[in-house]
Amino acid sequence: NLFLPQGIYFLRSYAESDDSSWGQTYTLRVTNAPSSAIETEANGTESDADPISLGKYYTGSTYIPGRGSDYDYYRFYIPQAGKVTIDFLGTTGTDGAYIASLYLYSNQIDYSASWNVYRTVSGAGTTALINAGARTTNLFLPQGTYFLRSYAEDDDKSWGQTYSLRVAHDAGKYEVENNNAQNANNPLSLATTYAASLYRPGWSDDYDYYRFYVPQPSWMSIDFRFPASSAANTQADVYLYNAAGYSLEWSIKGVASNAKMSSLMQSGSKKILKLQHGIYYMRVYGDDDYISWGKEYKFIVATHNITHIDTPQKTVNLAKGRSMTLPVMSYSGNNPLSTYLTWSSTDTYVASVDQNGKVTARNPGKAMIIAKAKNGRILNVTVKVVKKSVALKSAVISGPSVMTVGSLKKLTIRLNPTTATGQNITFKSSNKTGLTVDKAGFVKALKAGTYTVTIKIGTKTYTKNITIR
């Protein structure tokens, strides 16, 4: 596995008369497999680095003739800040381990020291080792020129073996390292989803600072989420600061499960709060013994301006002793918002409600269930409690049969009899990329085509076909 640049080379064979090969014939062949995606020796210094294109696999080897070690330098350029993935695939040794040191660094950006991309230790005296098939974990880098350096020695099991190397780049709304101080923050646009990670190669902890601007006193929401595949107790410290740098008392908090952390959150935390006009900072922190270390997280900071709250039924009939959770959605104009509502009942003797919107019928009569958002918007649902259940015979689904792309319409439901009790209603789209429907019955047209909305009312199922033009 010898990789050479274009040029003229010489081979020299030598023997003496007392060698066993003296007078014997031999066969010699040199083969060449031209490729633009291979290492080119000598690339043993930064100035001789092989340029590589993003998204393309390159083949090299930890081997150089007549030497006891081999440095391979590669150079790549990131045109704009984004997520970078580095794949390094090697041939395994007899014990299953491919041993080589791989470092990532940049002279343009102050990282304090070279970044050790992989840190799986499998040999004494080696500070950065990788196993066959290693990949970086959620690395977010700014625009600039970077270098990768692979290194091995002739007593490593990888010596003389080939490896494949690829650097992939995904531009988007991402964290940009180094954002580990308030004055090195990443500016945010409101109502935009950003991705980031609690991970800095070669470091045992990571601070991510962000800055956003509130143009006028507003209710704001901060939605912070780890992937659904993460452990239930994924951890991160998330704090909010004002422009003066003082921590505000309503830092996002979760369930404390580690004495080291004063502010914890679980996967899928959201905070809704009222902020005055001004600049604010958000700080996310984790270290390498957190469950969240190396995992990607996503967040969005947005104005939480609820204009209305809706539900499929404004009047609900329940038999005494029965319960049901009211399906409720909040909206800002035509845009749905997930939000926290405060629930109450005007007569808890008749019907009570918990803070998840679950209504329990206590005694015959009528009560108003009130869902209230933090900005004061309310939804009133009349609950009638009767002594015995009344079965549903049929239902009529009304709504548009034809919609235009981008429009929003509501499906309405009429029960027969209107006194039917305890009818849970759910909606489902046949294709969410073309048409979505929320739990309040609002349908949004996304792409031309014909789609089916399935409505389940109690044990009965109905369908509604909608064509989008």
N, C-alpha and C positions, 0 to 999 in steps of 0.2 A: 504493500500500500504506500507507494511513493508518488507524491504529487509534485510535478515540476512545471515551470513556466516554459513558454515557447523558447527554442534556442537549439544550439548544436552541443552535443555531449560526446564524451569519449568513455569507452570501456576498456580496461586493461586486464588481460589474463596473464598469470605468471605461475611457473612451476620450475623445479629443479630435477636433475637426472636421478636423484635418489627418492623422488616422490613416487608414490604408487601410481599416480596418474600419468607418469612419464610415458610417452608413446601411445597413450590412449586417446581416442577421439572424444569430443564433446559436442553438444548441440547448444546453440545460443539463439535466443529470440528476445526481442524487445517489442512489447505491444504498447499501443497508445490509444486511450479512449478520450478523444477531445471532448471537453465540456466547458461551458462558461460558468458552471455552478460547482467548482471545486476549489479547494485550498490551493494556493500557489506559493510554494517555497521559493525564496526564503521570505517568510512573513514573521520573523522573530522579533521585530521591533514595532513600535507604534507608527513610525514613519514608513514602514513597509507593509502596513496593514492591508489586508484584502478588502476592497469595498464590496458590500453585499446589499442586495435589493430586498426590500421588505416583502414578506409573504412567500419567499422562495427558499427551498431547501438547498443547502450546500454540504458537500462531502469533504472531509479532511481526515487526517490521521495524526495520532500522537507518535510521530516518528520522524527522525531526520538522520541520514546516514553519517556515521562517524562521530556522533554526539551522544552524550549520556542523558540529555534532556531535550525537550522540544517546547518552545513557545509558539503559539499560533495567534496572531492578532487579526481582528476583523473590525471594520469600521462601517457604521450605518448612520443614516440621517433620518430624524423624525420631523416631518414638515410642519406638524402642529401638535399641540398637546393632546395626549390620548392614552389609551390603554395599550401596554406593550406585553406581548407574550413571547417568551424565549423557550424554544424546544431544543433539547440537546439529547440525541439518541445515540447510544454507543453499543459496541459489541461487548457482551459480557465475558468476564474471565471464567476460570474453572470453578470459582466459588460463587459465581453469580453476580459479582460486583464489578462495575466499570468504574475505575478510579481515575479521576482527573480533577484538576482545580479550574473553575471557571469564574472569571471576575467581570463585572460590568462597571465602567466608570466613564467620566466625562471631564475634559479639561475646561469646558465652557461654563460648567455649573458647579458650584461649591458643594460637594458632598462630604467634605472633611476628609474622606478617605475613599479608597476603592470600595465598590459595593460587592459583597459576596452574594452572588445570586443564589447559590445553593449552599446549604449548611448541614448536610447529612454526614455526620462523622462516621467513618468506617475503617479508619486506619490511624495508628499512632503518629503524631507529629504533623498530621494534615489538617489544616484549618478550614478548608472548604472542599468537600467531596460531593460527588453526585453519583447516584445509581443510574443504571441504564433506563432511559425513558423519562428523564427528569424534565420538569416544566416549572417555570416561574409561577408564583401565585399572585395574581392581581397586582401588577406593577404599573403605576401611573407616572408618566414622565412628561416633562415639558419639551417644547420644540428644541432641537439641537443635534449636535453630532456626538455619537457615543462609540465606545470601543468595547469589544469583547476579547478577553484573553484566555485561551485554553493552555493548560500546562500539564505535562506529565514527565516522568523519568523512566529510564530503561528498566527499572525494577518494579514498575507499576504493571498491573495485569492488563492495562489498556495499551501498553507500548506495542506499536506496530499494528494496532487495530484501527479500523475506520470509525468515524462518527458522522452523524448528520446534524446540521445546525440550521435553525430557522428563527428569524425574528419577524413577528407579525405585529401590525399596528392597527388599532381601531380608533379613529378620530370620533369625538363626540363630546358630550357634556360630562367631563370627568374631573376628578381631583387632579391638581398639578403639584407634584412634589418639587422643591421642598416648601411645604406650607406649615412648618412646624413651629411658627411663632406668629403672634398677632400681627406684626408688621410685614409678615410674608404670607398673608392670607390670600385665599382664592375668592375673588368677587363672584357673587351669585346673582342670577336673574330670577325674579319671582316667578312662581308657577312653572318652573323648569325642573325636571328630574335629573339629578346628578348621581354618578356612581363613583365609588371610592373604595379604599381598603385600609384597614388597620395593619399596615405592613411597611417596613422599610428594610431592605436587604442590608445585612451587616449590623443592624441595630436591634436592641431588645425591647424597644417601645416606639410608639408613634403618636405624635400630636398632629391633628389636621385642623387648621383654622380656616374659617369661612367668614365672609362679610356680606351683609345685605342691607338695603336701604328701605325704610318705610316712609313714603312720601307724605302721609298724613295719618293721624290717629286711626288705627284700624284693628279689627280682630284679625289675628294671623294664626296660621296653622303650620306646625313643623311635623312632618311625617317622616319617620326614620325607620328603615326596614332592612333586615338581613334576608338573604334568600330563604325560600320555604324549606330548603334542604338542610339548613343549619340546625344545630341542636336547639332545643326549646329554651335552654338557659344561656343562649348567646349573650355575651356581655360587652358593654362599651360604656365609657363615661362620657356623657354629653352635657355640656354646660352652655348657657347663653349669657353673653356679656353686653353691657351698654357701651357707648362710644368711649367712655372714660376708663373702660377696662374692668369695671366692677361686676362681679358675678351676681346675677339676679336670682332672687329667691325661688323662682319657679323653673329651675333647671329640670330638664326631663329626668324623671326618676323611674326606676323599675324595682324589681324585687332583689333586695340585698342577699347575695350568696357568697360574698367574698369580703372578709374584713378589711382588705386593702382599699376597697372602693367606697367612696362616699356618695356616688351617684351612679346607679345601675339601671339598665333597661333590658327588657326582653325583646325578642324578635317581634316587630310590628308595634312600636310605640308611637304615639301621636300626642302632641300638645297643642291646645288651642288657648290663646291668650290675647289680651289687648295690649298693644304697644303704641307708644307715643311716636310722633314724628322723629326720625333720626336714624343714625347708623347703629347696627348691631353686629355682634360677632358670635359665631357658634364654634365651640371647640369639641372635637371628638378625640378621645384618648383610649389607648389600649396597650398592653404589653404582651410579650410572647408567651406568658402563661395564661392569658385569657382564652376562652374558647373561641372568641371571634378573631383571633390573630390569623392573618393571611386570608380571611374571607372578605368578599366584596359586600359592601352595604350600599343602599340607595336612599336618597332623601329628597324632599321637596319642601321649599318654604313658599307659602302662598297666602294671598289675602283671603280671609275666610268670610266673605260677604254673602251670607245666606239671604236669598230673596224670597224663597218660599219652601215649605215642607209639604210633602204629599204622601198619599197612601191609596191603595186600590179601593178601600171601603171607608167612607166617612161615618157609616153607621154599622155597628157589629152587634149581632145577637148571640148571646151565650146562655147555655143552660146552667143552672146553679151548680157550683162545684167544678165546672169546666174551666180550662185555661187556654189561652192562645197568645202568641207573640205577634204584635202588630208589625207588618212590613212597612217600614217608613223610609223615605229618601229625602235628603236635603239638596237644594239646588242654588247655584248662583247663576241667574239667568237660565240658560238652557243647559248649563254644565252641572252634572251631578257632583256632590261633595260628600265624602264620608265625614261624619261629624259626631260629636258627643252631644246628646240631648238630655235634658232634665225632664223626668216624667213625674206626673202627679195625677191624682184623682180628686174630683170635686165631692165624691161621696164614697169613702172607703168601706162603708157598711154594705154598699151595693156591689162595688167592684174596686179591687186594689190593683196597683201596677208597680212592678219593680223597675230598676234603672236600666234594664235591658228591653223594656217595652212589653214585658210579659204581663198580660191582664188575667186576673183570676176573678171569676164570678162568685160573689159571696151570698147575696140575697136578692130576691126579685125587686126590680125597680130600674131606675135609669141614672147613669152617672156619666160625666164628661171626663174623658182621659185627655190630658194635655201634655204635648211634647213641646219643649221650649229650648231653642238654641241660645247660645251665649249672647248673641246680638239682639235678642228679644223677639225674634220671629217664633210664632207658635203654630201648632196644628191641633185642632180639636177633633176628637173622635167620640161619637156618641155610642155608649155601650148599654144595651138593653139586656137585663138579666131576667130570664123566664124560668118557670119551675121545671119544664120538661123540654127535651131536645125536639127540634122540628127538622125533618129530613129535607134535603134539597132534591127537587124533582128535575129541574133543568136550569140552564143559564143562557143568557144571550150576550155574546161578545160584540161590541161595537167599536169601530175604529177605522182608520184609513185602509183601503185596499191598494192604493197607489201613493207613493211618496217620491220626493226628489232628493238626490244626494245632499246630505247636510241638514235635512229637516228633522224636526222632533215632534212627535205626536203621541197622544195618550190613548191606550185602550181602556174602554169602560166596560163594566160588568153589571148586568142586571140579573138578580137571583129570582128564581120562582120555586116556592113562594118567597116573598121579600122578608118573611120572618124566619127563614132557614137559619139554623144556629151553627156556630163553631166552624165556619167554612174557611179553612186556610187556603190562601191563593198564592200560586207560584207561576212564574213565567220563564220560558226557556226559548232561546233562538236556535234555529237550525244551523246557522253559520255566523259566528260572532265577528268575523272579518267583514261581513257585508251588512249585518244588521244586529244591533244590540237592543236588549230590553231589560230594564231594571225592575226591582221588586215592587215599585209603585205602578208599573204598567206603562212607563214611557218608552217609546220605541225611537231609536235614532238610526237614520239611514246613512250608511257609510259607503256602499259600493253598489253599482247597478246590478240588477238580478232579481230573481224571485225567491223569497225566503218564507219559512214557516215559523210562526210563533206558537208554541205549545203552552196552553194555559191549564193548570191543574187546580180544580176547585174541590176540596175535600177528596173524595174517591173518584170523582168524574174528571175526564180529560177532554179538552176542546182544542181546536186548532184554528189559526187565522193566517191565511196566505197574504203576503204583502209584496208587491212588485215595486222595485226602486228604479227610477229612470234618471 
